[in-house]
Amino acid sequence: VFGPPSGQKMVISVDDLNMPMREKYFAQPPIEILRQWMDHSGWYERKPPCAFRSLIDIQFVGCMGPPGGGRNIVTNRFLRHFNFLAFTDMSDESTNRIFSQILGATLKEKFPQEIMEMTQPVVQATVDLYNVIRQEMLPTPAKSHYTFNLRDLARVMQGVLKANPKDIGKDKKELLSLWMHESMRVFHDRLVNNEDKEWFNKTLSDVMKKHTQLEWKDV
């Protein structure tokens, strides 16, 4: 019998629980190993005489996203052991409102009117860019780190909030240049091949043109 020290509990967190690929008969071996403990409270030793090893006083916490883009459906035989907490995505309207208030307050306090007017275009462009990346750059077993969430969007805005009024002045292009730099730092630097990076560069340019009427070469 194995377990944590007497009187204590161990919680094991398993992220991307539905990432394992399904094999020929639709089983997911890593999931089946975890399910064996949940059904039988232990595992068999791999070496003869293959004694059964019981594990006690442990709990599993799992996290996963909806199926698709490298995420797979997980058998209900496994899921029945869990209590579920599910969260819906925040609407674009709510996201725009939150980050517009944050960015707008800083630009209004520290920058001239010309720069403050860029609040909505910058926020809307960031939200659009974030949404496109989430839809197109999906995680796969080879790109399991392609998981983008609101923290990434917030990192872009945090970088823009660090803008120096002396460097930006009244030039909107300077602010957009900073925004592009932060977007590439947060999103572009996580991409693993030239094809994905070229796609991102084009998407970034298209989104900027849509919201600011300026292209990459203009900035």
KACOR-V303098 format. One record per run of one state. SS is the DSSP state (~ for helix, > for strand, _ for the rest). FROM is the first residue (numbers start at 1). TO is the last residue. Records with the same first field share a line. If there is no record, write none. Layout:
SS->FROM-TO ; FROM-TO
This chain:
_->1-1 ; 4-9 ; 15-28 ; 41-41 ; 45-51 ; 57-57 ; 63-67 ; 69-70 ; 72-75 ; 80-91 ; 111-112 ; 117-118 ; 137-140 ; 144-149 ; 162-164 ; 169-171 ; 187-187 ; 191-193 ; 213-215 ; 219-219
>->2-3 ; 10-14 ; 42-44 ; 52-56 ; 58-62 ; 68-68 ; 71-71
~->29-40 ; 76-79 ; 92-110 ; 113-116 ; 119-136 ; 141-143 ; 150-161 ; 165-168 ; 172-186 ; 188-190 ; 194-212 ; 216-218
